[in-house]
């Protein structure tokens, strides 16, 4: 059973890749949107449920970047906000910013718990 669409940050992709279960994200989410900066940070080819998108709201992105978080986190938060989608992100400061923007936030541990409960 899929949840719908989610935005993912680099840290979650790296964690799932290191655990060799990156493909399991596609069993939970129908589509995982990846900002361009996240793809650049991750640097590895992703399978079909991952879709690279460009952040459209450049002004919002600039404001978030001024909060002193990484490019991947900034683009992921901006993309989640402009599309009103949940975000998978691990960085504590970035999570706090996302929550202040009233985004639904989860991370590696939350997704692992969801996988565990599913199986």
N, C-alpha and C positions, 0 to 999 in steps of 0.2 A: 504494500500500500504506500503510495507516494504522498508526501506533502507536496505542495505546489512548487513554488520557485523560491530560491534563496540566493543571497549574495555571499560569496566566500572570500576571506582574506588569505594571504599566503601562509600564515602559521598553521591553519587548519589543514591546508593541502599538504604541507611538509610533514605534519604529524601523521596524517593518514597514509602518506607515501612511505614513511619510515616504518610504519606498522604493516606495510604491504597490503593495505585494505582500501586504497583510494577508490576502487571501483564500487565499494559498498555504499559510498555516498550517493551513487546513482540509483541505488535501491530505495533510498529514503526520499530523495528529492527528484522530482520530474525534470527539473532544469536547475543548473547551478550557474549563475552569472558571475563572471570574473572580470573585474576592471583591467584595463590594459597594464597598469602599473603592477598589479598582482601577477599577471602572466610574466611580465618582465622579471620580477623578483623570483618567481617560481622557476622559470627557465626551462621547463620540461613540457613535452607534448601532453595534452589532456584528452580524455576520451569524449565520446559523443554527447554526454549529458552536460558537459561544460561548454559554456558559450561566452566568448570574449565580447565585451561591450565597451563603448566609450561613455565617459561621464558627460552628460549634456550641460548641466548647470555649472559652468565654469566659475561663476561668482561664488556660489556655495562652496565649491571645491577649494577656492582660494581662502575662504574664511576658515574652513576646517584645517587646511594645511598650516595656517597661522597658529593653530593650537599646539604645534610642535609634536606631531606624530608622524610616522613614516608615510611615504607616498602611497603604498599599497593600502594601509589603513585609511588614509584620507579619501582615496578614490572609492574604497569599498563603502565607507560610511556615506559619502555623498551619493553614490549610486543607490544604496538602500533607501536613503531619505527621499530622493527624487522619484523613485519607483514604488515607495511605500511597501517595501519587502523586508522580511527578516534578514539578519546578518549573522554569519558565522565568523567570529573573531576572538582571539585569545588575549591580545595585549590589554592589560588592565586599564591604562589611561584611555585607550581607544574605546574600550567597552563602556567606560563612564561617559564619554562624549556621546556615543551612540544611544545610551539610555537617556541622557538629557534631551536628546532629539526624539524621544519616545519610540525608538526602534525596538523591535523584538530581537533580543540578543541571545545567542548561544555560542558555544565554543567546542573545542575538541572533546572535552569531558562530557558535555551535554549530548553531543552526537553519539559518543560511545555508549552512554547510558541508554539512549534511544535505540541503538542497534541491539544492545543486550536485551532490552525489554521486548524488542520485536522477535528475537530468536529465543 
